Amino acid sequence: MKEKYVKSKLLLILLIVILHIAAFGLLIYSLKWALIVFALYGITVVLLLILFIKERLKEKKEEDQYDDRDY
């Protein structure tokens, strides 16, 4: 079964890496822009965590439906 959020997770991970590198690069030039990029980085990390939690809860619900411990 193919996962539903694979492309979204990969896109968020790529965005997190780019924002993290850009934020440290911007620290040299402008603290204001670096803080803005760090804020965006934080938001994308939270979105990725929410996506992982949502997917795990769905897997947990599916595991409960297919319980075969009584066999």
C-alpha positions, 0 to 999 in steps of 0.5 A, spaced: 500 500 500 502 506 497 503 512 503 498 518 502 503 523 504 510 521 501 510 527 496 508 532 502 513 529 507 519 529 502 517 536 500 517 539 507 524 535 508 527 538 502 524 545 504 526 544 512 534 543 509 533 549 504 531 554 510 536 551 515 542 552 510 539 559 508 538 562 515 545 560 517 547 564 511 543 570 512 546 570 519 552 573 516 548 579 512 542 580 515 539 578 522 532 581 520 532 576 514 535 570 518 530 571 524 524 571 518 527 564 515 528 561 522 521 562 523 519 559 517 523 553 518 520 552 525 513 552 522 515 547 516 518 543 522 511 543 526 508 542 519 512 535 518 511 533 525 503 534 525 504 530 518 508 524 522 503 524 528 497 524 523 500 518 519 502 514 525 495 515 528 492 512 522 496 506 522 495 505 529 487 505 528 488 500 522 492 496 527 487 496 532 482 493 526 486 488 524 488 485 531 490 477 530 492 476 537 487 471 539 489 466 533 
